[in-house]
Amino acid sequence: MNDKGFLFVTCVNNPEEYQYCRAHIDLLQVPADYEIDFLCIDDAKSMAEGYNRALQHPFRYKIYLHQDTYLINRTILFDIINLFSNHPKLGMIGVVGCKQLPEHGKWWEGDNLYGKVIDIPETYRLLSFNQVDEHESYTSVDAIDGLLMITQTDIPWREDLFKGFHFYDISHSFEMKRNGFEVGVPHMEDLWCIHNSGRYLDVEAFEKARTTFLEEYMTGNKELSKESRMDKDSYEGLYENKHSDYFKGLNVKLFQKISQNSTTILEVGCSEGKLGAYIQQQYNAKVYGIELFPEAAVQAKQKLTDVIIGDIEKIDLPYPEQFFDHIIFGDVLEHLKNPWAVLGKLKPYLKKNGTILACIPHIGHISALVELIAGNWNYTKNGILDQTHLRFFTRSTILELFNSTGYHITEIDSITSTNQYCEQWISHLFPLRKLLQMGDEPFATDIRTYQFIVTASIKE
């Protein structure tokens, strides 16, 4: 065993995505006298089978990561050495996990979640749960997520049980404990990684692996209860449809638009108050919220300065005029019957130099266009064609929306999302636009834009 080496282990089916993963690894600071090596597995029969190949490598520290996990903590290797050298019984760490695994085996629905990661199912969102106290190196957990698993001891992965790409991570967490080691989530002063999670899930394979896991590890759960099963829709886009304890994310792009000198902010559709609470934590500002759903509003009331429960299109507002530095609409305008009226209604409450900040889904994204070309317009539980969306916007209709209600858009940013399949379709659309004598800009950006981030001020 070579105690001064790190092996990065990844099962790969998308070489382009893996190159981006590798590019982030290449930026890491490597401790003096330490080596790094890579094991890229492009023919894995399963995650467990692929990861078992790494056990033949002599390096002590093994970093198992998905091809869509991007390490952003440049000093992570130093953190790993410090953590493992001081805790020899700590066998494995990850960035998110749960203290006690629920009986049904889905860790993200546990009551006591720890860790943090930026997740990108469609947009940048910070998933932040309970954090390990700064005076502690880590907290012990039952299970960690497979997006990033770091070990200092080699325990065989259960390829005999898990033939696919699900529950290998929860299984290995339990195997570590069976062999007398702890599994932990470390104290992270800064974020360690970004996870560019996909939205597709083989429901049948997931359910089969879950059954296998419960039969092997969860005594008394050999027969799955009806309540523990989830229908197909609840699996689609697994990270996007997590239990509320898992997914109370904030929109990082919107947060970045907040002025550090802000004193009063209104968030329309504040949900459970995650974004507002983070703003108050980072800046000396009071954040007010308006939320339609009572259960979410009750949670937000515990975090924000004040929260009104009600429909923004119907309620009267109690605020003084010219009171807010920012009014935030985070994926809200598309849910309204009359967003034009709401923008006009709120204008008196915005300071003269204040801004509207809005995140708006883009119906012109390639994924929506491909479906439309195929003759489909199928509503979904989330995403661009969310079944609760009443309005649909492109760049030009967003400009019209704000211009017609007395605002001037000062900035419009794009959150892009694409993949190899989408790019194939996009390549066919450029010749068509030339045939129609249409330019490439802003089409080249907009066709890949999943959401627009809009900054708008009142017209003078």
C-alpha positions as a Markdown table, in Angstrom:
| # | Residue | x | y | z |
|---|---|---|---|---|
| 1 | Met | 0.0 | 0.0 | 0.0 |
| 2 | Asn | 1.4 | 3.4 | -1.0 |
| 3 | Asp | 0.3 | 5.9 | 1.6 |
| 4 | Lys | 1.3 | 8.9 | -0.6 |
| 5 | Gly | -1.0 | 8.5 | -3.5 |
| 6 | Phe | -4.4 | 9.4 | -4.7 |
| 7 | Leu | -6.3 | 7.4 | -7.3 |
| 8 | Phe | -9.3 | 9.1 | -9.1 |
| 9 | Val | -11.8 | 6.4 | -10.1 |
| 10 | Thr | -14.6 | 7.2 | -12.6 |
| 11 | Cys | -17.0 | 5.0 | -14.6 |
| 12 | Val | -17.4 | 6.8 | -17.9 |
| 13 | Asn | -20.0 | 6.6 | -20.7 |
| 14 | Asn | -19.6 | 10.3 | -21.8 |
| 15 | Pro | -16.0 | 11.1 | -22.7 |
| 16 | Glu | -16.7 | 14.8 | -23.2 |
| 17 | Glu | -18.2 | 15.2 | -19.8 |
| 18 | Tyr | -15.3 | 13.2 | -18.2 |
| 19 | Gln | -12.9 | 15.6 | -19.8 |
| 20 | Tyr | -14.6 | 18.5 | -18.0 |
| 21 | Cys | -14.3 | 16.4 | -14.8 |
| 22 | Arg | -10.6 | 15.8 | -15.4 |
| 23 | Ala | -10.0 | 19.5 | -16.1 |
| 24 | His | -11.2 | 20.4 | -12.6 |
| 25 | Ile | -9.0 | 17.7 | -11.1 |
| 26 | Asp | -6.0 | 19.0 | -13.0 |
| 27 | Leu | -6.4 | 22.3 | -11.1 |
| 28 | Leu | -6.1 | 20.7 | -7.7 |
| 29 | Gln | -3.1 | 21.4 | -5.5 |
| 30 | Val | -1.1 | 18.2 | -5.0 |
| 31 | Pro | 0.8 | 17.9 | -1.7 |
| 32 | Ala | 4.6 | 17.5 | -1.9 |
| 33 | Asp | 5.8 | 14.0 | -2.4 |
| 34 | Tyr | 2.3 | 12.7 | -3.3 |
| 35 | Glu | 1.3 | 11.2 | -6.6 |
| 36 | Ile | -2.0 | 11.1 | -8.4 |
| 37 | Asp | -3.3 | 8.6 | -10.9 |
| 38 | Phe | -6.5 | 8.0 | -12.8 |
| 39 | Leu | -8.6 | 5.0 | -13.5 |
| 40 | Cys | -11.1 | 5.7 | -16.3 |
| 41 | Ile | -13.5 | 2.8 | -16.7 |
| 42 | Asp | -15.4 | 2.9 | -20.0 |
| 43 | Asp | -16.6 | -0.7 | -20.0 |
| 44 | Ala | -18.0 | -1.2 | -16.5 |
| 45 | Lys | -20.7 | -3.9 | -16.2 |
| 46 | Ser | -21.9 | -2.0 | -13.1 |
| 47 | Met | -20.6 | 0.7 | -10.7 |
| 48 | Ala | -19.6 | -2.0 | -8.2 |
| 49 | Glu | -17.8 | -4.1 | -10.8 |
| 50 | Gly | -16.0 | -1.0 | -12.1 |
| 51 | Tyr | -15.0 | 0.3 | -8.7 |
| 52 | Asn | -13.7 | -3.1 | -7.7 |
| 53 | Arg | -11.0 | -2.8 | -10.3 |
| 54 | Ala | -9.6 | 0.1 | -8.3 |
| 55 | Leu | -8.8 | -2.2 | -5.4 |
| 56 | Gln | -5.8 | -3.6 | -7.3 |
| 57 | His | -4.2 | -0.2 | -7.3 |
| 58 | Pro | -1.6 | 0.4 | -4.6 |
| 59 | Phe | -2.5 | 4.0 | -3.7 |
| 60 | Arg | -4.1 | 4.3 | -0.3 |
| 61 | Tyr | -6.5 | 7.2 | -1.0 |
| 62 | Lys | -9.2 | 6.4 | -3.6 |
| 63 | Ile | -11.5 | 9.1 | -4.9 |
| 64 | Tyr | -14.6 | 7.6 | -6.5 |
| 65 | Leu | -16.5 | 10.3 | -8.4 |
| 66 | His | -19.1 | 10.5 | -11.1 |
| 67 | Gln | -18.1 | 11.8 | -14.5 |
| 68 | Asp | -20.4 | 14.8 | -13.9 |
| 69 | Thr | -18.8 | 15.7 | -10.5 |
| 70 | Tyr | -16.5 | 18.7 | -10.7 |
| 71 | Leu | -14.1 | 19.3 | -7.8 |
| 72 | Ile | -13.8 | 23.0 | -7.0 |
| 73 | Asn | -12.0 | 22.8 | -3.6 |
| 74 | Arg | -8.4 | 23.3 | -4.8 |
| 75 | Thr | -7.0 | 22.0 | -1.5 |
| 76 | Ile | -9.2 | 19.0 | -1.1 |
| 77 | Leu | -6.3 | 16.6 | -1.2 |
| 78 | Phe | -4.8 | 18.3 | 1.9 |
| 79 | Asp | -8.2 | 18.1 | 3.6 |
| 80 | Ile | -8.4 | 14.4 | 2.8 |
| 81 | Ile | -4.9 | 13.7 | 4.3 |
| 82 | Asn | -5.6 | 15.7 | 7.4 |
| 83 | Leu | -9.0 | 14.0 | 8.0 |
| 84 | Phe | -7.9 | 10.4 | 7.4 |
| 85 | Ser | -4.5 | 10.7 | 9.2 |
| 86 | Asn | -6.2 | 11.9 | 12.3 |
| 87 | His | -9.1 | 9.4 | 12.2 |
| 88 | Pro | -7.9 | 5.9 | 11.2 |
| 89 | Lys | -11.3 | 4.4 | 11.8 |
| 90 | Leu | -12.9 | 6.7 | 9.4 |
| 91 | Gly | -13.1 | 4.5 | 6.3 |
| 92 | Met | -15.0 | 6.7 | 3.9 |
| 93 | Ile | -16.3 | 10.3 | 3.5 |
| 94 | Gly | -18.8 | 12.0 | 1.1 |
| 95 | Val | -20.2 | 15.5 | 0.7 |
| 96 | Val | -23.9 | 14.7 | 1.4 |
| 97 | Gly | -25.5 | 11.9 | 3.5 |
| 98 | Cys | -27.9 | 11.0 | 6.2 |
| 99 | Lys | -27.5 | 10.2 | 9.9 |
| 100 | Gln | -30.1 | 7.5 | 9.9 |
| 101 | Leu | -31.2 | 5.7 | 6.7 |
| 102 | Pro | -35.0 | 5.6 | 6.4 |
| 103 | Glu | -36.6 | 2.1 | 6.3 |
| 104 | His | -37.3 | 2.4 | 2.6 |
| 105 | Gly | -33.7 | 3.0 | 1.7 |
| 106 | Lys | -33.8 | 6.4 | 0.1 |
| 107 | Trp | -31.2 | 8.4 | 2.0 |
| 108 | Trp | -32.4 | 11.9 | 0.8 |
| 109 | Glu | -35.7 | 11.4 | 2.7 |
| 110 | Gly | -33.9 | 10.9 | 6.0 |
| 111 | Asp | -34.7 | 13.3 | 8.9 |
| 112 | Asn | -31.1 | 14.3 | 9.6 |
| 113 | Leu | -29.2 | 15.2 | 6.5 |
| 114 | Tyr | -25.7 | 16.6 | 6.4 |
| 115 | Gly | -23.4 | 18.3 | 3.9 |
| 116 | Lys | -23.6 | 20.6 | 0.9 |
| 117 | Val | -23.1 | 20.5 | -2.8 |
| 118 | Ile | -24.0 | 22.7 | -5.8 |
| 119 | Asp | -26.4 | 20.7 | -7.9 |
| 120 | Ile | -27.2 | 21.4 | -11.6 |
| 121 | Pro | -30.2 | 19.5 | -12.8 |
| 122 | Glu | -31.1 | 22.5 | -14.9 |
| 123 | Thr | -29.7 | 25.5 | -13.0 |
| 124 | Tyr | -27.2 | 26.1 | -10.3 |
| 125 | Arg | -28.7 | 25.4 | -6.9 |
| 126 | Leu | -27.1 | 25.0 | -3.5 |
| 127 | Leu | -28.2 | 22.0 | -1.7 |
| 128 | Ser | -27.3 | 22.7 | 1.9 |
| 129 | Phe | -28.3 | 20.6 | 4.9 |
| 130 | Asn | -27.1 | 20.4 | 8.5 |
| 131 | Gln | -23.5 | 21.4 | 8.6 |
| 132 | Val | -20.8 | 19.8 | 10.7 |
| 133 | Asp | -19.6 | 22.1 | 13.6 |
| 134 | Glu | -16.4 | 23.9 | 12.8 |
| 135 | His | -14.9 | 22.4 | 16.0 |
| 136 | Glu | -15.5 | 18.9 | 14.6 |
| 137 | Ser | -13.7 | 17.2 | 11.7 |
| 138 | Tyr | -16.7 | 15.2 | 10.6 |
| 139 | Thr | -20.0 | 13.7 | 11.6 |
| 140 | Ser | -20.8 | 9.9 | 11.3 |
| 141 | Val | -23.6 | 9.0 | 9.0 |
| 142 | Asp | -25.4 | 5.9 | 7.9 |
| 143 | Ala | -24.9 | 6.5 | 4.2 |
| 144 | Ile | -23.4 | 9.0 | 1.7 |
| 145 | Asp | -24.3 | 9.8 | -1.9 |
| 146 | Gly | -22.3 | 8.3 | -4.7 |
| 147 | Leu | -21.5 | 11.5 | -6.5 |
| 148 | Leu | -18.3 | 11.7 | -4.5 |
| 149 | Met | -17.0 | 8.8 | -2.2 |
| 150 | Ile | -13.4 | 9.0 | -0.8 |
| 151 | Thr | -11.9 | 6.1 | 1.0 |
| 152 | Gln | -8.7 | 5.3 | 2.9 |
| 153 | Thr | -9.3 | 1.6 | 3.3 |
| 154 | Asp | -10.2 | -1.0 | 0.6 |
| 155 | Ile | -13.4 | -2.9 | 1.1 |
| 156 | Pro | -14.9 | -4.9 | -1.8 |
| 157 | Trp | -17.8 | -3.4 | -3.6 |
| 158 | Arg | -20.8 | -5.7 | -3.7 |
| 159 | Glu | -20.9 | -6.5 | -7.4 |
| 160 | Asp | -22.4 | -9.8 | -6.5 |
| 161 | Leu | -25.6 | -8.0 | -5.4 |
| 162 | Phe | -25.7 | -4.8 | -7.4 |
| 163 | Lys | -25.6 | -5.4 | -11.1 |
| 164 | Gly | -26.4 | -1.9 | -12.3 |
| 165 | Phe | -25.8 | 1.7 | -11.3 |
| 166 | His | -28.0 | 2.1 | -8.2 |
| 167 | Phe | -27.6 | 1.6 | -4.5 |
| 168 | Tyr | -23.9 | 0.7 | -4.8 |
| 169 | Asp | -23.2 | 3.8 | -2.7 |
| 170 | Ile | -25.6 | 3.0 | 0.1 |
| 171 | Ser | -24.4 | -0.6 | 0.1 |
| 172 | His | -20.8 | 0.4 | 0.3 |
| 173 | Ser | -21.6 | 2.7 | 3.2 |
| 174 | Phe | -23.1 | -0.3 | 5.1 |
| 175 | Glu | -20.2 | -2.5 | 4.1 |
| 176 | Met | -17.8 | 0.0 | 5.6 |
| 177 | Lys | -19.6 | -0.2 | 8.9 |
| 178 | Arg | -19.9 | -4.0 | 8.8 |
| 179 | Asn | -16.1 | -4.0 | 8.7 |
| 180 | Gly | -15.7 | -1.8 | 11.7 |
| 181 | Phe | -15.2 | 1.6 | 9.9 |
| 182 | Glu | -17.1 | 4.8 | 10.1 |
| 183 | Val | -18.6 | 6.7 | 7.2 |
| 184 | Gly | -18.7 | 10.5 | 7.6 |
| 185 | Val | -19.5 | 13.8 | 6.1 |
| 186 | Pro | -16.7 | 16.3 | 6.9 |
| 187 | His | -16.8 | 19.9 | 8.0 |
| 188 | Met | -16.5 | 21.9 | 4.8 |
| 189 | Glu | -15.6 | 25.5 | 5.2 |
| 190 | Asp | -16.1 | 25.9 | 1.4 |
| 191 | Leu | -17.9 | 23.8 | -1.1 |
| 192 | Trp | -16.0 | 20.8 | -2.3 |
| 193 | Cys | -17.8 | 20.1 | -5.6 |
| 194 | Ile | -20.5 | 20.7 | -8.2 |
| 195 | His | -22.7 | 17.9 | -9.4 |
| 196 | Asn | -24.1 | 18.2 | -12.9 |
| 197 | Ser | -26.8 | 15.6 | -12.2 |
| 198 | Gly | -28.9 | 14.2 | -15.0 |
| 199 | Arg | -32.6 | 13.9 | -15.2 |
| 200 | Tyr | -33.0 | 10.3 | -16.6 |
| 201 | Leu | -33.5 | 7.4 | -14.3 |
| 202 | Asp | -34.3 | 3.7 | -15.1 |
| 203 | Val | -37.1 | 3.3 | -12.6 |
| 204 | Glu | -37.3 | -0.5 | -13.0 |
| 205 | Ala | -33.5 | -0.9 | -12.3 |
| 206 | Phe | -33.6 | 1.5 | -9.4 |
| 207 | Glu | -36.5 | -0.3 | -7.8 |
| 208 | Lys | -34.8 | -3.7 | -8.3 |
| 209 | Ala | -31.6 | -2.4 | -6.7 |
| 210 | Arg | -33.6 | -1.0 | -3.8 |
| 211 | Thr | -35.3 | -4.3 | -3.2 |
| 212 | Thr | -31.9 | -6.0 | -3.2 |
| 213 | Phe | -30.5 | -3.5 | -0.7 |
| 214 | Leu | -33.4 | -3.8 | 1.7 |
| 215 | Glu | -33.2 | -7.6 | 1.7 |
| 216 | Glu | -29.5 | -7.6 | 2.4 |
| 217 | Tyr | -29.2 | -4.8 | 4.9 |
| 218 | Met | -32.5 | -3.7 | 6.4 |
| 219 | Thr | -33.8 | -6.4 | 8.8 |
| 220 | Gly | -37.6 | -6.7 | 8.6 |
| 221 | Asn | -37.9 | -5.1 | 5.2 |
| 222 | Lys | -37.7 | -8.0 | 2.9 |
| 223 | Glu | -41.2 | -7.3 | 1.8 |
| 224 | Leu | -41.6 | -3.7 | 0.6 |
| 225 | Ser | -44.6 | -1.9 | 1.8 |
| 226 | Lys | -47.0 | -0.2 | -0.6 |
| 227 | Glu | -46.2 | 3.1 | 1.1 |
| 228 | Ser | -42.5 | 2.7 | 0.5 |
| 229 | Arg | -42.9 | 2.5 | -3.3 |
| 230 | Met | -42.9 | 5.5 | -5.5 |
| 231 | Asp | -44.6 | 5.9 | -8.8 |
| 232 | Lys | -42.6 | 6.6 | -12.0 |
| 233 | Asp | -43.2 | 10.3 | -12.0 |
| 234 | Ser | -41.6 | 10.6 | -8.5 |
| 235 | Tyr | -38.4 | 9.2 | -9.9 |
| 236 | Glu | -38.1 | 11.4 | -13.0 |
| 237 | Gly | -35.2 | 13.8 | -12.5 |
| 238 | Leu | -34.3 | 12.2 | -9.1 |
| 239 | Tyr | -32.4 | 15.2 | -7.8 |
| 240 | Glu | -35.1 | 17.6 | -8.9 |
| 241 | Asn | -37.9 | 15.7 | -7.2 |
| 242 | Lys | -36.2 | 15.0 | -3.9 |
| 243 | His | -38.1 | 15.1 | -0.6 |
| 244 | Ser | -38.4 | 18.6 | 0.8 |
| 245 | Asp | -35.8 | 17.8 | 3.4 |
| 246 | Tyr | -33.3 | 17.2 | 0.7 |
| 247 | Phe | -34.3 | 19.8 | -1.8 |
| 248 | Lys | -34.7 | 23.2 | -0.3 |
| 249 | Gly | -32.3 | 24.7 | -2.8 |
| 250 | Leu | -31.5 | 28.3 | -3.5 |
| 251 | Asn | -30.8 | 29.8 | -6.9 |
| 252 | Val | -27.2 | 30.8 | -6.8 |
| 253 | Lys | -27.4 | 32.9 | -10.0 |
| 254 | Leu | -30.1 | 35.1 | -8.4 |
| 255 | Phe | -28.2 | 35.4 | -5.2 |
| 256 | Gln | -25.2 | 36.7 | -7.2 |
| 257 | Lys | -27.3 | 39.6 | -8.4 |
| 258 | Ile | -28.0 | 40.9 | -4.9 |
| 259 | Ser | -26.4 | 44.2 | -4.1 |
| 260 | Gln | -24.2 | 44.0 | -0.9 |
| 261 | Asn | -25.6 | 47.4 | 0.1 |
| 262 | Ser | -29.2 | 46.2 | 0.1 |
| 263 | Thr | -31.2 | 46.7 | 3.3 |
| 264 | Thr | -34.7 | 45.5 | 2.3 |
| 265 | Ile | -35.7 | 42.8 | -0.2 |
| 266 | Leu | -39.0 | 41.2 | -1.1 |
| 267 | Glu | -39.1 | 37.6 | -2.5 |
| 268 | Val | -42.3 | 36.7 | -4.2 |
| 269 | Gly | -42.8 | 33.0 | -4.0 |
| 270 | Cys | -40.3 | 32.6 | -1.2 |
| 271 | Ser | -41.1 | 28.9 | -0.7 |
| 272 | Glu | -39.4 | 27.7 | 2.6 |
| 273 | Gly | -37.2 | 30.8 | 2.7 |
| 274 | Lys | -33.9 | 29.2 | 1.7 |
| 275 | Leu | -32.7 | 32.0 | -0.6 |
| 276 | Gly | -33.9 | 34.8 | 1.7 |
| 277 | Ala | -32.2 | 33.2 | 4.8 |
| 278 | Tyr | -29.0 | 33.0 | 2.9 |
| 279 | Ile | -29.2 | 36.6 | 1.8 |
| 280 | Gln | -29.8 | 37.7 | 5.4 |
| 281 | Gln | -26.8 | 35.5 | 6.5 |
| 282 | Gln | -24.5 | 37.0 | 4.0 |
| 283 | Tyr | -25.6 | 40.6 | 4.0 |
| 284 | Asn | -27.1 | 43.0 | 6.6 |
| 285 | Ala | -30.5 | 43.0 | 4.9 |
| 286 | Lys | -34.1 | 42.3 | 5.9 |
| 287 | Val | -35.9 | 39.9 | 3.6 |
| 288 | Tyr | -39.7 | 39.8 | 3.3 |
| 289 | Gly | -41.5 | 37.0 | 1.6 |
| 290 | Ile | -44.9 | 36.3 | 0.0 |
| 291 | Glu | -45.8 | 32.6 | -0.3 |
| 292 | Leu | -49.0 | 31.0 | -1.6 |
| 293 | Phe | -48.6 | 27.6 | 0.1 |
| 294 | Pro | -49.1 | 27.7 | 3.9 |
| 295 | Glu | -46.8 | 24.8 | 4.8 |
| 296 | Ala | -43.9 | 26.4 | 3.0 |
| 297 | Ala | -44.7 | 29.8 | 4.4 |
| 298 | Val | -44.7 | 28.5 | 8.0 |
| 299 | Gln | -41.1 | 27.3 | 7.4 |
| 300 | Ala | -40.1 | 30.6 | 5.8 |
| 301 | Lys | -41.6 | 32.6 | 8.7 |
| 302 | Gln | -38.9 | 31.1 | 10.9 |
| 303 | Lys | -36.2 | 32.4 | 8.7 |
| 304 | Leu | -37.2 | 35.7 | 7.2 |
| 305 | Thr | -38.1 | 39.1 | 8.6 |
| 306 | Asp | -41.8 | 38.7 | 7.7 |
| 307 | Val | -43.8 | 36.4 | 5.4 |
| 308 | Ile | -47.3 | 37.0 | 4.0 |
| 309 | Ile | -49.3 | 33.9 | 3.2 |
| 310 | Gly | -51.4 | 34.6 | 0.1 |
| 311 | Asp | -51.8 | 34.9 | -3.7 |
| 312 | Ile | -49.7 | 37.9 | -5.0 |
| 313 | Glu | -52.4 | 38.4 | -7.7 |
| 314 | Lys | -55.1 | 38.9 | -5.0 |
| 315 | Ile | -53.7 | 40.3 | -1.8 |
| 316 | Asp | -53.2 | 43.9 | -0.8 |
| 317 | Leu | -49.6 | 44.8 | 0.1 |
| 318 | Pro | -48.8 | 46.5 | 3.5 |
| 319 | Tyr | -45.4 | 47.8 | 2.6 |
| 320 | Pro | -44.4 | 51.5 | 2.3 |
| 321 | Glu | -43.8 | 52.9 | -1.1 |
| 322 | Gln | -40.2 | 52.8 | -2.4 |
| 323 | Phe | -39.3 | 50.3 | 0.3 |
| 324 | Phe | -37.4 | 47.5 | -1.4 |
| 325 | Asp | -33.9 | 47.5 | -3.0 |
| 326 | His | -34.8 | 44.3 | -4.9 |
| 327 | Ile | -38.0 | 42.4 | -5.6 |
| 328 | Ile | -37.2 | 38.8 | -6.5 |
| 329 | Phe | -39.2 | 36.4 | -8.7 |
| 330 | Gly | -37.4 | 33.1 | -8.7 |
| 331 | Asp | -39.3 | 31.0 | -11.2 |
| 332 | Val | -42.6 | 32.6 | -10.4 |
| 333 | Leu | -43.8 | 34.8 | -13.2 |
| 334 | Glu | -44.6 | 31.8 | -15.4 |
| 335 | His | -47.1 | 30.6 | -12.8 |
| 336 | Leu | -49.2 | 33.7 | -12.8 |
| 337 | Lys | -52.4 | 34.4 | -14.6 |
| 338 | Asn | -51.4 | 38.0 | -15.2 |
| 339 | Pro | -47.7 | 38.6 | -14.7 |
| 340 | Trp | -48.1 | 42.0 | -16.4 |
| 341 | Ala | -50.5 | 43.2 | -13.7 |
| 342 | Val | -48.2 | 41.8 | -10.9 |
| 343 | Leu | -45.2 | 43.7 | -12.2 |
| 344 | Gly | -47.2 | 46.9 | -12.4 |
| 345 | Lys | -48.7 | 46.3 | -8.9 |
| 346 | Leu | -45.2 | 46.0 | -7.3 |
| 347 | Lys | -43.6 | 48.9 | -9.1 |
| 348 | Pro | -44.6 | 51.5 | -6.4 |
| 349 | Tyr | -42.8 | 49.4 | -3.7 |
| 350 | Leu | -39.4 | 49.4 | -5.5 |
| 351 | Lys | -36.9 | 52.1 | -4.7 |
| 352 | Lys | -36.0 | 54.5 | -7.5 |
| 353 | Asn | -32.6 | 52.8 | -7.9 |
| 354 | Gly | -34.0 | 49.3 | -7.1 |
| 355 | Thr | -34.2 | 46.3 | -9.4 |
| 356 | Ile | -36.5 | 43.4 | -10.2 |
| 357 | Leu | -34.6 | 40.2 | -10.2 |
| 358 | Ala | -36.3 | 37.3 | -12.0 |
| 359 | Cys | -35.5 | 33.8 | -13.1 |
| 360 | Ile | -37.7 | 32.7 | -16.0 |
| 361 | Pro | -37.8 | 29.4 | -17.9 |
| 362 | His | -37.2 | 29.6 | -21.6 |
| 363 | Ile | -39.7 | 27.8 | -23.9 |
| 364 | Gly | -37.3 | 28.2 | -26.8 |
| 365 | His | -34.8 | 25.7 | -25.3 |
| 366 | Ile | -33.8 | 23.0 | -27.6 |
| 367 | Ser | -35.4 | 20.3 | -25.4 |
| 368 | Ala | -38.8 | 21.9 | -25.8 |
| 369 | Leu | -38.3 | 22.5 | -29.5 |
| 370 | Val | -37.4 | 18.9 | -30.3 |
| 371 | Glu | -40.5 | 17.7 | -28.5 |
| 372 | Leu | -42.6 | 20.2 | -30.4 |
| 373 | Ile | -41.1 | 19.1 | -33.8 |
| 374 | Ala | -42.0 | 15.6 | -32.8 |
| 375 | Gly | -45.6 | 16.7 | -32.3 |
| 376 | Asn | -45.5 | 16.6 | -28.5 |
| 377 | Trp | -46.5 | 19.1 | -25.9 |
| 378 | Asn | -46.6 | 17.0 | -22.8 |
| 379 | Tyr | -46.8 | 18.7 | -19.4 |
| 380 | Thr | -44.5 | 17.4 | -16.7 |
| 381 | Lys | -44.2 | 17.7 | -12.9 |
| 382 | Asn | -41.3 | 20.2 | -13.3 |
| 383 | Gly | -39.1 | 21.8 | -15.8 |
| 384 | Ile | -40.0 | 24.0 | -18.8 |
| 385 | Leu | -43.4 | 22.4 | -19.3 |
| 386 | Asp | -44.2 | 22.2 | -15.6 |
| 387 | Gln | -47.9 | 21.4 | -15.4 |
| 388 | Thr | -48.4 | 24.5 | -13.2 |
| 389 | His | -47.0 | 26.9 | -15.8 |
| 390 | Leu | -49.5 | 29.3 | -17.2 |
| 391 | Arg | -47.2 | 31.5 | -19.2 |
| 392 | Phe | -44.3 | 30.7 | -21.5 |
| 393 | Phe | -41.5 | 33.1 | -22.5 |
| 394 | Thr | -38.7 | 33.6 | -25.0 |
| 395 | Arg | -36.1 | 36.4 | -24.9 |
| 396 | Ser | -38.3 | 38.7 | -27.0 |
| 397 | Thr | -41.4 | 38.2 | -24.9 |
| 398 | Ile | -39.5 | 38.7 | -21.7 |
| 399 | Leu | -38.3 | 42.1 | -23.1 |
| 400 | Glu | -41.9 | 42.9 | -24.0 |
| 401 | Leu | -43.2 | 41.8 | -20.6 |
| 402 | Phe | -40.9 | 44.2 | -18.7 |
| 403 | Asn | -41.0 | 47.0 | -21.3 |
| 404 | Ser | -44.8 | 47.1 | -21.4 |
| 405 | Thr | -45.0 | 47.3 | -17.6 |
| 406 | Gly | -42.7 | 50.3 | -17.2 |
| 407 | Tyr | -39.4 | 48.6 | -16.7 |
| 408 | His | -36.1 | 48.7 | -18.5 |
| 409 | Ile | -34.0 | 45.5 | -18.6 |
| 410 | Thr | -30.5 | 46.4 | -17.7 |
| 411 | Glu | -29.1 | 42.8 | -17.9 |
| 412 | Ile | -30.3 | 39.4 | -19.1 |
| 413 | Asp | -28.1 | 36.4 | -18.4 |
| 414 | Ser | -28.5 | 32.8 | -19.6 |
| 415 | Ile | -28.4 | 29.6 | -17.7 |
| 416 | Thr | -27.5 | 27.0 | -20.4 |
| 417 | Ser | -28.1 | 23.3 | -20.5 |
| 418 | Thr | -27.2 | 21.0 | -23.3 |
| 419 | Asn | -25.9 | 17.5 | -24.1 |
| 420 | Gln | -24.7 | 15.6 | -27.1 |
| 421 | Tyr | -28.2 | 14.7 | -28.2 |
| 422 | Cys | -29.3 | 18.3 | -28.1 |
| 423 | Glu | -26.2 | 19.5 | -29.9 |
| 424 | Gln | -27.0 | 17.1 | -32.8 |
| 425 | Trp | -30.4 | 18.8 | -33.2 |
| 426 | Ile | -28.9 | 22.3 | -32.9 |
| 427 | Ser | -26.5 | 21.5 | -35.7 |
| 428 | His | -29.4 | 20.9 | -38.0 |
| 429 | Leu | -31.2 | 24.1 | -37.1 |
| 430 | Phe | -28.4 | 26.5 | -38.1 |
| 431 | Pro | -28.7 | 25.7 | -41.9 |
| 432 | Leu | -32.5 | 26.2 | -41.6 |
| 433 | Arg | -32.0 | 29.7 | -40.1 |
| 434 | Lys | -29.6 | 30.6 | -42.9 |
| 435 | Leu | -32.1 | 29.4 | -45.4 |
| 436 | Leu | -34.6 | 31.7 | -43.8 |
| 437 | Gln | -32.0 | 34.5 | -43.7 |
| 438 | Met | -32.0 | 34.6 | -39.9 |
| 439 | Gly | -28.8 | 35.5 | -38.0 |
| 440 | Asp | -27.0 | 33.2 | -35.6 |
| 441 | Glu | -27.1 | 35.6 | -32.6 |
| 442 | Pro | -28.6 | 35.4 | -30.1 |
| 443 | Phe | -29.9 | 32.1 | -31.4 |
| 444 | Ala | -26.7 | 30.3 | -30.7 |
| 445 | Thr | -27.0 | 31.1 | -27.0 |
| 446 | Asp | -30.7 | 31.1 | -26.6 |
| 447 | Ile | -31.3 | 27.7 | -28.1 |
| 448 | Arg | -29.1 | 26.3 | -25.2 |
| 449 | Thr | -30.7 | 28.6 | -22.6 |
| 450 | Tyr | -32.9 | 26.8 | -20.1 |
| 451 | Gln | -33.5 | 29.9 | -17.9 |
| 452 | Phe | -33.0 | 33.6 | -18.2 |
| 453 | Ile | -31.9 | 35.7 | -15.3 |
| 454 | Val | -33.3 | 39.2 | -15.7 |
| 455 | Thr | -32.3 | 42.4 | -14.0 |
| 456 | Ala | -34.7 | 45.3 | -14.6 |
| 457 | Ser | -35.2 | 48.8 | -13.2 |
| 458 | Ile | -38.0 | 51.3 | -13.4 |
| 459 | Lys | -38.0 | 53.4 | -16.5 |
| 460 | Glu | -37.2 | 57.0 | -15.9 |
